[in-house]
């Protein structure tokens, strides 16, 4: 190919300038459109990110609330179990002390008279042919014709505690 003549270069200069202007204009238009599309994509991505963060926050709040409810329920169950344990222990201690005090009546000077009254009760319950014997822990046991009457200090203590029923809880309730 031959080098272009100076005359041809000069003649084509306006065409070249027009083509450059057009190319620059198109390039500028493409850049502006790319900037607009990029800005729109960024705005959409930011909105989507905000939406995801908001949903994650709401889900976190729901999860946190559910966890808090579970923790509170566990704490209530643990407190209730502890309360029941303490009440059971208090009742067992009450029973232990009541039985010890009941059995301690054997050492009182009034015990022989009380034992005689218990012997009379067993005889009245079973009849005059009843065999009445002293119980090892105090009181008496009567037997007659396949029947039995327990008039022991432990039995009397147990019945007294049973008669208290739910009222016994007032001893340790606020």
Residue pairs with C-beta under 8 A, 6 or more apart in sequence:
86 172
87 169
87 172
90 171
90 172
91 168
94 161
94 168
94 171
95 161
98 157
98 160
98 161
99 154
99 157
99 158
101 157
102 138
102 153
102 154
102 156
102 157
103 137
103 138
103 153
103 154
105 111
105 114
105 138
105 153
106 137
106 138
106 153
108 114
111 138
115 134
115 138
115 139
115 140
118 139
118 140
118 151
118 152
119 132
119 140
119 142
119 151
121 149
121 151
122 130
122 132
122 140
122 141
122 142
122 149
122 151
123 130
123 132
123 142
125 142
125 149
126 142
126 143
126 144
126 145
126 147
126 149
127 144
129 144
129 145
130 142
130 143
130 144
130 149
131 142
131 143
131 144
132 140
132 141
132 142
133 140
133 141
133 142
133 143
134 140
135 141
135 150
135 152
135 153
135 154
137 152
137 153
137 154
138 152
138 153
138 154
139 150
139 151
139 152
139 153
139 154
139 155
139 156
140 151
140 152
141 148
141 149
141 150
141 151
141 152
142 148
142 149
142 150
142 151
143 149
161 168
